[in-house]
Amino acid sequence: MKMSGTKKVGITGRFGPRYGLRIRRRVKKIEEKQKSKHECPYCHKHNALIRLSSGIWECKKCKKKFTGKSYLPK
């Protein structure tokens, strides 16, 4: 069975050979941090934060909305 070929490129495999290696590595670094598991600063629940838009985060457990950085809630 053939693999999809994204073992090295990870999350940026959707871009294929486009945009250049340096840009894709930057995007990979940022998106892996952004999509990783974060802790809510109010209820301290792990894996409960979702990003609504740039800089706006919401906890799925306590329903608190707060602002943070664009890609990280801290």
SERO-4910 file (N, C-alpha, C, O; in steps of 0.05 Angstrom, whole numbers):
BEGIN
 pado doro    nc1    nc2    nc3   cac1   cac2   cac3    cc1    cc2    cc3    oc1    oc2    oc3
  Met    A     17    -24      0      0      0      0     18     25      0     36     27     16
  Lys    A     12     43    -17     28     67    -20     20     89     -1     -4     94      3
  Met    A     39    101     13     33    123     31     28    149     16     34    150     -8
  Ser    A     17    169     29     10    194     16     34    211     10     32    230     -6
  Gly    A     58    205     21     82    220     15     85    246     32    101    263     25
  Thr    A     70    248     54     73    272     70     86    267     97     82    282    116
  Lys    A    102    246     98    116    240    124    136    262    131    137    270    154
  Lys    A    150    272    111    170    294    117    157    321    119    164    336    137
  Val    A    139    327    101    128    354    100    105    359    119     98    381    124
  Gly    A     93    337    129     72    339    149     48    355    140     36    349    119
  Ile    A     40    375    155     16    390    151     17    407    125     -4    415    115
  Thr    A     41    412    115     43    429     91     43    412     65     49    422     44
  Gly    A     37    386     67     36    369     44     14    378     25     15    371      1
  Arg    A     -5    393     34    -27    402     17    -18    422     -4    -31    426    -24
  Phe    A      6    434      0     16    454    -19     31    441    -42     35    454    -63
  Gly    A     39    416    -39     54    403    -60     81    417    -64     93    425    -45
  Pro    A     90    420    -89    116    432    -94    114    463    -96    134    476   -103
  Arg    A     91    474    -91     88    503    -95     99    519    -72    102    509    -50
  Tyr    A    105    544    -76    112    565    -57    140    564    -46    148    583    -32
  Gly    A    156    544    -50    183    543    -41    186    530    -14    168    530      2
  Leu    A    209    518    -10    214    503     15    215    520     40    204    512     60
  Arg    A    227    543     38    230    560     62    203    569     73    198    568     97
  Ile    A    185    578     55    159    587     63    143    564     75    129    567     95
  Arg    A    144    540     62    129    517     73    139    509    100    124    500    117
  Arg    A    165    511    105    176    504    131    166    524    153    160    516    175
  Arg    A    165    549    145    154    569    164    125    564    171    117    565    194
  Val    A    109    558    150     81    552    154     78    527    171     60    527    189
  Lys    A     94    507    166     92    482    182     97    488    211     83    478    229
  Lys    A    118    503    217    125    510    245    102    524    259     96    518    282
  Ile    A     91    544    245     69    560    257     44    544    261     32    544    283
  Glu    A     36    529    241     11    514    242     13    490    262     -8    483    274
  Glu    A     36    478    265     38    457    285     35    469    314     23    456    331
  Lys    A     46    492    319     42    505    345     12    513    348      1    509    370
  Gln    A      0    524    328    -27    534    329    -47    511    334    -66    514    350
  Lys    A    -43    488    321    -62    466    323    -55    447    346    -69    427    349
  Ser    A    -34    452    361    -28    435    383    -47    439    406    -65    456    405
  Lys    A    -45    423    427    -63    424    450    -55    447    468    -31    450    474
  His    A    -75    463    476    -70    486    494    -87    483    519   -107    469    519
  Glu    A    -78    497    540    -93    496    566   -108    522    569    -98    544    563
  Cys    A   -133    520    579   -149    544    584   -138    559    608   -132    547    628
  Pro    A   -134    586    605   -122    601    628   -142    605    651   -135    614    672
  Tyr    A   -168    599    646   -188    604    667   -195    578    682   -193    578    707
  Cys    A   -201    557    668   -209    532    682   -186    511    681   -189    490    694
  His    A   -164    517    668   -141    500    666   -146    472    654   -133    453    661
  Lys    A   -166    470    637   -172    445    623   -154    443    599   -152    463    584
  His    A   -142    420    595   -125    415    572   -142    408    548   -164    397    552
  Asn    A   -133    414    524   -146    407    499   -174    419    496   -190    408    482
  Ala    A   -180    442    509   -206    453    508   -208    478    491   -230    488    486
  Leu    A   -186    489    482   -186    515    468   -190    511    438   -178    493    426
  Ile    A   -206    528    426   -209    529    397   -204    558    389   -210    577    403
  Arg    A   -193    561    365   -187    588    354   -211    596    337   -217    583    317
  Leu    A   -224    618    344   -247    627    329   -238    644    305   -248    640    283
  Ser    A   -219    662    310   -208    678    288   -180    687    298   -171    678    319
  Ser    A   -168    704    283   -141    713    290   -141    727    317   -151    749    320
  Gly    A   -129    714    337   -126    726    363   -150    722    381   -149    731    404
  Ile    A   -171    709    373   -194    704    390   -197    674    395   -199    658    376
  Trp    A   -197    667    421   -197    639    429   -221    634    447   -231    653    460
  Glu    A   -231    609    447   -254    602    464   -249    575    477   -239    557    464
  Cys    A   -257    572    502   -255    547    516   -281    532    512   -303    543    516
  Lys    A   -279    507    504   -303    491    500   -317    483    526   -341    477    526
  Lys    A   -301    482    548   -313    473    573   -327    496    588   -350    494    595
  Cys    A   -312    518    593   -323    540    609   -335    562    592   -346    581    603
  Lys    A   -334    560    565   -346    579    546   -335    607    549   -348    626    540
  Lys    A   -311    611    560   -298    637    562   -286    644    535   -273    627    523
  Lys    A   -290    669    526   -276    679    502   -255    699    512   -261    715    530
  Phe    A   -232    698    500   -211    716    507   -193    721    483   -194    706    464
  Thr    A   -176    741    486   -158    748    464   -130    737    472   -123    735    496
  Gly    A   -115    732    452    -87    723    456    -71    731    431    -79    750    417
  Lys    A    -50    717    426    -35    722    402    -49    709    378    -68    694    382
  Ser    A    -41    716    354    -54    706    330    -54    675    328    -74    663    321
  Tyr    A    -31    663    334    -29    634    331    -27    619    357    -30    594    356
  Leu    A    -23    632    379    -21    620    405    -39    635    425    -40    659    423
  Pro    A    -51    622    443    -69    636    462    -54    650    484    -67    665    500
  Lys    A    -28    647    487    -13    659    509     -5    687    503      8    700    519
***
